[in-house]
Amino acid sequence: MTTNGAARRVRQFTLDNGLRLVTAPAATPQVAAVNLWYGVGSRHELPGRTGFAHLFEHLMFQGSGNVAKGEHFDAVERLGGDINASTSTDRTNYYETVPEHALDLVLWLEADRLATLREGMSQEVLDNQRDVVKNERRQRYDNQPYGTALERILRLGYPEGHPYHHSTIGSMADLDAADLDYVLSFHKRHYGPDNAVLTVVSNLDPQDVRDRVERYFGGIPARPSAAEAPDAALTGPIGGPVRDRVVEAVPAPGVFLGYRVAPYGDRDFDVLHLASAVLGQGQGSRLYRRLVLERGLAADDGGAAADLLPFRYTPSLMLVNMIAREGVSGDDLEAAMIEETEKLAEGITDEELERARAVLERDHLQTLSHPSGLADSISACTQLFGDPELAYTWPQRWAEVTTDDIVDQAKRVLVPENMLSVRFDPDDTEAGERPAA
């Protein structure tokens, strides 16, 4: 396991404008991974203005003061590099992996769009990318089997008006209502060096990297004032069981259960993360053994049937989801999933806990094995927790969890009053058997 040795080689710097820079050594020679986390996500959006954090994930590639539309992608891809971006509730992330000699180019590109994006923004660019995002919504959410599951889960898990009540994609109506002035003001409020973590994973000397970052980013002023996120405080259970039933064109009944758990970073979150691995991650998990192999109720889709949505600033969600095997009703599958989930409160074995630790640690180390994954993990731990070395040492948190810890949490949170259920049933269900919408 890569832990203390590499962690001690992590270096942190803070520029005068507030930009936090972290450097770390790369296991792959002659490669530089650049990862820029901005502290803006869908939780910062207001009712009626959803989808803007994700919209900016697209707009940031559409040209700036000194870079034409599409040139950022072209410049990196011509070098054989990788480039992309993503949006979540808590951050927006931009990243490139390039040959080490191209680090200056990437740093200049990132600094230029941070400093001058508004100069390249126009109504035409906004209209174009708004249509792109709307098409993405149609393809990934509205016209995809079970595609609206996450949106429905969030609506049940968090009350109306709560910053985690909506998904990052936003609504069609809000995207249609986006105007250029608001888009420009959104960038001004949230995109500044004082709201960013820049991680560079390479084999260059940390001071050399710091000097390069200073050259490109040092002259960009901090935001005049920091944007405040809406209050995300939330206590108590969901108030369930609460249910949402959908009849539409899906190939088989699909069941999605959710339980409100501790925020990401809390020890109780780590406990439930291990519980989710015991329950539904891999072919040795309880759900796979009981519902796929033994009882034949669920399809074998090869994915994790249980995991956590890691929300830093509000209670997270533990999700349990499975698709029914042919001929199995949604009612039977849901009842069996609830039964297996609640059985965690009756106890787990030491062997199950060891297996769960191994599953989570394997996934963690696979992420760190590539410069891009390591850079992203370091940015996350720096932005969310102020501690980049957590990227290396997080498995130690799992090592401290006991079987009793898991049982205690299961008794507290994996209970009906803290449960939500979203169910999809095929639209060819007989009318007399259709569940209420």
C-alpha positions in Angstrom: 0.0 0.0 0.0 1.3 3.4 -0.9 1.1 5.6 2.2 3.5 7.5 4.3 6.6 7.6 2.1 4.8 9.2 -0.9 2.7 11.3 1.4 5.7 12.9 2.9 6.8 14.0 -0.6 3.6 16.0 -1.1 4.3 19.7 -1.1 1.7 22.5 -0.6 2.0 26.2 -1.6 -0.5 29.1 -1.5 -0.1 31.9 -3.9 -0.8 35.5 -2.8 -4.1 35.4 -4.7 -5.3 32.4 -2.7 -4.7 29.6 -5.2 -3.7 26.4 -3.4 -1.1 24.4 -5.3 -0.2 20.8 -4.4 2.6 18.8 -6.0 3.2 15.1 -5.8 5.6 12.6 -7.5 4.4 10.5 -10.4 5.0 6.8 -10.6 5.0 7.2 -14.4 8.0 8.9 -15.8 7.8 11.9 -18.2 4.1 12.5 -17.6 2.4 15.5 -15.9 -1.1 15.3 -14.6 -2.8 18.7 -14.0 -6.0 18.7 -11.9 -7.9 21.9 -11.1 -10.8 21.7 -8.6 -13.0 24.8 -8.3 -15.2 24.9 -5.2 -18.5 25.3 -7.1 -21.0 22.6 -7.7 -24.7 22.1 -8.0 -25.2 22.9 -4.2 -24.3 26.5 -5.0 -27.3 26.8 -7.4 -30.5 28.5 -6.5 -34.0 27.3 -7.2 -34.9 28.2 -10.8 -31.2 28.5 -11.6 -30.2 24.8 -11.6 -27.7 23.2 -14.0 -25.3 26.2 -14.2 -22.3 24.5 -12.6 -22.5 21.8 -15.1 -23.2 24.2 -17.9 -19.9 25.9 -17.1 -18.1 22.5 -17.4 -19.0 22.9 -21.1 -18.6 26.7 -21.5 -15.0 26.5 -20.2 -14.0 24.7 -23.4 -15.7 27.2 -25.7 -12.9 29.7 -26.0 -11.5 32.6 -23.9 -9.7 35.8 -24.5 -6.7 34.2 -26.2 -7.9 30.7 -27.1 -10.5 30.0 -29.8 -13.4 27.6 -29.5 -12.1 24.0 -29.4 -8.4 24.9 -29.4 -8.0 23.8 -25.7 -9.0 20.3 -26.6 -7.1 20.3 -29.8 -3.8 21.5 -28.2 -3.9 18.7 -25.6 -5.0 15.9 -28.0 -2.4 16.8 -30.6 0.2 15.9 -27.9 -1.5 12.5 -27.2 -2.8 13.8 -23.9 -6.0 13.2 -22.1 -8.4 16.0 -21.2 -11.8 16.2 -19.7 -14.0 17.7 -16.9 -16.7 16.8 -14.5 -19.3 18.4 -12.2 -20.7 17.2 -8.9 -22.7 18.7 -6.0 -19.5 20.1 -4.3 -17.0 21.0 -7.1 -16.3 21.4 -10.8 -13.1 19.7 -12.0 -10.9 20.2 -15.1 -8.0 17.9 -15.8 -5.3 17.0 -18.3 -2.6 14.4 -18.5 0.2 15.3 -20.9 3.9 14.7 -21.6 6.0 16.5 -19.0 7.4 18.9 -21.6 3.8 20.2 -22.2 3.2 21.3 -18.6 3.7 25.0 -19.4 1.2 24.8 -22.2 -1.5 23.3 -20.0 -0.9 25.7 -17.2 -1.2 28.6 -19.6 -4.4 27.2 -21.1 -6.0 26.8 -17.6 -4.9 30.2 -16.4 -6.1 31.9 -19.6 -9.6 30.5 -19.3 -9.8 31.3 -15.6 -8.7 34.9 -16.3 -10.3 35.7 -19.6 -13.3 33.3 -20.2 -15.8 36.1 -19.9 -14.0 37.9 -22.8 -14.8 35.0 -25.1 -18.4 34.5 -24.0 -21.2 35.4 -26.3 -24.9 34.7 -26.7 -24.1 32.4 -29.6 -21.7 30.3 -27.4 -24.3 30.2 -24.6 -27.1 29.1 -26.9 -24.9 26.4 -28.5 -23.8 24.9 -25.2 -27.2 25.1 -23.7 -28.5 23.0 -26.5 -25.6 20.5 -26.0 -26.5 20.2 -22.3 -30.2 19.8 -23.1 -29.3 17.0 -25.5 -27.1 15.4 -22.9 -30.0 15.5 -20.5 -32.3 13.8 -23.1 -29.7 11.1 -23.8 -28.5 10.3 -20.3 -31.6 11.0 -18.2 -34.9 11.4 -20.0 -34.5 8.8 -22.8 -32.4 6.3 -20.8 -33.9 3.3 -19.0 -33.9 4.2 -15.3 -32.2 7.4 -16.3 -34.2 9.7 -13.9 -33.5 7.4 -10.9 -30.9 9.8 -9.3 -33.1 12.8 -9.7 -36.0 11.0 -8.1 -33.7 9.8 -5.3 -32.5 13.3 -4.5 -36.0 14.7 -4.5 -37.1 12.1 -1.9 -33.8 12.3 0.1 -33.7 16.1 0.5 -36.6 18.5 1.0 -37.8 21.1 -1.5 -35.4 24.0 -1.6 -32.5 22.1 -0.1 -29.2 22.6 -2.2 -28.9 18.8 -2.7 -32.6 18.4 -3.8 -31.7 18.6 -7.5 -29.2 16.9 -9.7 -26.2 18.5 -11.4 -27.8 18.3 -14.9 -30.5 20.8 -14.0 -34.0 21.1 -15.5 -34.9 21.9 -19.1 -36.9 25.0 -17.9 -33.9 26.4 -16.0 -31.5 25.8 -18.9 -34.0 27.5 -21.2 -34.1 30.5 -18.9 -30.3 30.9 -18.7 -29.3 34.4 -19.9 -25.9 35.8 -20.7 -25.7 38.3 -17.9 -26.4 35.6 -15.3 -23.9 33.3 -16.8 -21.2 35.9 -16.7 -22.0 36.8 -13.1 -21.9 33.1 -12.1 -18.4 32.8 -13.5 -17.4 36.0 -11.7 -18.8 34.8 -8.3 -17.3 31.3 -8.4 -14.3 31.2 -10.7 -11.3 32.7 -9.0 -7.9 31.5 -7.9 -9.0 31.8 -4.3 -11.7 29.2 -4.9 -9.4 26.6 -6.6 -7.0 23.8 -5.8 -4.4 23.0 -8.5 -2.6 19.7 -8.2 0.3 18.8 -10.4 1.6 15.2 -10.3 4.9 14.9 -12.1 8.6 14.1 -11.5 9.6 17.8 -11.7 11.0 19.6 -8.7 8.2 21.0 -6.6 9.8 24.5 -6.5 10.1 24.4 -10.3 6.4 23.6 -10.6 5.5 26.3 -8.1 7.5 28.9 -10.1 5.7 27.9 -13.3 2.3 28.1 -11.6 3.2 31.5 -10.2 4.2 32.7 -13.7 0.8 31.8 -15.2 -1.6 32.1 -12.3 0.0 34.7 -10.0 -1.3 37.7 -11.8 -4.9 36.6 -11.7 -6.7 38.6 -8.9 -8.8 36.9 -6.3 -12.6 37.3 -6.4 -13.8 40.6 -4.9 -15.9 38.6 -2.5 -16.4 34.9 -1.8 -19.7 33.4 -2.9 -21.7 31.8 -0.2 -23.3 28.4 -0.6 -26.9 27.9 0.5 -27.4 26.4 3.9 -27.2 22.6 3.6 -27.8 21.7 7.3 -30.0 18.7 7.7 -30.7 16.4 10.7 -32.8 13.4 11.4 -34.0 10.6 9.2 -35.7 10.9 5.8 -39.2 10.3 7.4 -39.9 7.2 5.5 -40.5 4.9 4.1 -41.1 7.3 1.2 -41.7 6.0 -2.3 -41.8 7.0 -5.9 -43.3 4.6 -8.5 -42.6 5.0 -12.2 -44.2 3.0 -15.1 -42.2 3.5 -18.3 -40.2 1.8 -21.1 -37.7 -0.2 -19.0 -36.7 -3.8 -19.8 -37.4 -5.1 -16.2 -38.4 -3.8 -12.8 -35.7 -1.7 -11.2 -35.5 -1.0 -7.5 -33.4 1.9 -6.0 -33.3 2.2 -2.2 -31.7 5.1 -0.3 -30.8 5.8 3.3 -29.5 9.1 4.7 -26.1 8.6 6.4 -23.3 10.8 7.8 -21.5 13.4 5.6 -18.5 12.4 3.6 -15.4 12.7 5.9 -17.2 11.7 9.1 -16.1 8.4 10.7 -19.7 7.1 10.5 -19.5 7.6 6.7 -16.5 5.3 6.6 -18.4 2.7 8.7 -21.4 2.8 6.2 -19.0 2.7 3.3 -17.7 -0.7 4.5 -21.2 -1.8 5.2 -22.1 -1.1 1.6 -19.2 -3.2 0.4 -20.3 -6.1 2.7 -23.8 -5.7 1.3 -23.4 -5.1 -2.4 -19.9 -4.8 -3.9 -18.6 -7.8 -5.8 -19.5 -11.4 -6.2 -18.7 -12.2 -2.5 -21.3 -9.6 -1.3 -24.5 -10.6 0.4 -26.8 -9.2 -2.2 -25.0 -11.1 -5.0 -24.8 -14.4 -3.2 -28.4 -14.3 -1.8 -30.4 -12.5 -4.5 -28.5 -13.3 -7.7 -27.1 -16.8 -7.1 -29.3 -18.4 -4.5 -32.7 -17.0 -5.0 -32.5 -15.9 -8.6 -34.4 -12.6 -8.1 -31.9 -10.1 -9.5 -30.0 -9.8 -12.7 -26.2 -10.1 -12.7 -25.3 -6.7 -14.2 -21.7 -6.8 -13.0 -21.9 -3.6 -11.1 -22.0 -2.6 -7.4 -25.4 -3.1 -5.9 -24.7 -0.9 -2.9 -22.5 2.3 -2.5 -22.5 5.7 -1.1 -23.1 9.1 -2.6 -20.4 11.1 -0.9 -21.7 14.5 0.0 -19.4 16.6 2.1 -21.6 19.4 3.4 -24.8 17.5 4.1 -25.8 13.9 5.0 -24.8 11.5 2.3 -26.9 8.7 0.8 -26.3 5.0 0.9 -27.9 3.6 -2.2 -28.9 0.0 -2.9 -30.1 -0.8 -6.4 -30.8 -3.9 -8.4 -32.6 -4.9 -11.6 -35.1 -7.8 -11.5 -34.5 -11.1 -13.3 -37.1 -12.0 -16.0 -40.4 -13.0 -14.4 -39.6 -11.5 -11.0 -41.8 -8.7 -9.8 -40.6 -5.4 -8.4 -42.4 -6.1 -5.2 -40.6 -9.4 -4.6 -37.2 -7.9 -5.5 -37.7 -4.8 -3.3 -38.9 -6.9 -0.3 -35.8 -9.1 -0.6 -33.4 -6.1 -0.9 -34.9 -4.5 2.2 -34.6 -7.8 4.1 -30.9 -8.2 3.2 -30.1 -4.6 4.0 -31.8 -4.7 7.4 -30.0 -8.0 8.3 -26.8 -6.1 8.6 -28.1 -5.0 12.0 -28.0 -8.6 13.1 -24.3 -8.9 12.7 -21.5 -9.4 10.2 -18.4 -11.7 10.4 -14.8 -10.7 10.6 -14.3 -12.4 7.2 -16.9 -10.2 5.6 -15.3 -7.1 7.1 -11.9 -8.1 5.9 -13.2 -8.7 2.4 -15.0 -5.3 2.4 -11.7 -3.5 3.4 -9.9 -5.3 0.6 -12.5 -4.3 -2.0 -12.4 -0.6 -1.0 -8.6 -0.6 -0.7 -8.2 -2.2 -4.1 -10.4 0.4 -5.8 -8.5 3.2 -3.9 -5.1 2.0 -4.9 -6.2 1.5 -8.5 -7.2 5.2 -8.5 -3.8 6.3 -7.1 -1.9 4.1 -9.6 -2.3 6.6 -12.4 -1.1 10.2 -12.3 -4.5 11.5 -13.3 -6.3 9.5 -10.5 -3.7 10.5 -7.9 -4.0 14.2 -8.9 -7.8 14.0 -8.6 -7.7 12.3 -5.2 -5.2 14.9 -3.9 -7.3 17.8 -5.2 -10.4 16.3 -3.5 -8.7 15.8 -0.1 -7.3 19.3 -0.3 -10.5 21.1 -1.4 -12.8 19.2 0.9 -10.7 18.5 4.0 -7.6 20.7 3.7 -5.3 17.6 3.9 -3.8 16.4 0.6 -2.1 13.5 2.4 -5.5 11.9 3.0 -5.3 10.7 -0.6 -2.6 8.2 0.5 -3.7 7.4 4.1 -7.5 7.0 3.7 -7.3 3.2 4.0 -6.1 3.6 7.5 -9.6 4.9 8.4 -11.2 1.7 7.2 -8.7 -0.4 9.2 -10.1 1.2 12.4 -13.7 0.1 11.8 -15.0 -2.9 13.7 -17.9 -5.3 13.1 -19.7 -3.7 16.1 -19.4 -0.3 14.5 -21.2 -1.6 11.4 -23.9 -3.3 13.4 -24.4 -0.1 15.4 -24.8 2.1 12.3 -27.1 -0.4 10.6 -29.4 -0.4 13.6 -29.5 3.4 13.6 -29.8 4.3 9.9 -30.8 1.2 7.8 -34.4 1.4 9.1 -37.8 2.0 7.5 -38.1 5.6 8.9 -34.9 6.5 7.1 -35.6 4.7 3.8 -36.6 6.0 0.4 -37.6 3.8 -2.5 -37.7 4.6 -6.2 -39.2 1.8 -8.4 -39.4 1.5 -12.2 -41.9 -1.0 -13.7 -42.2 -1.9 -17.4 -44.9 0.0 -19.2 -46.4 -3.4 -20.4 -47.5 -4.2 -16.8 -51.1 -5.3 -16.7 -53.3 -2.4 -15.7 -54.6 -4.2 -12.7 -51.1 -4.8 -11.4 -49.7 -1.3 -12.0 -48.4 0.4 -8.9 -49.7 3.9 -8.1 -47.5 6.6 -9.6 
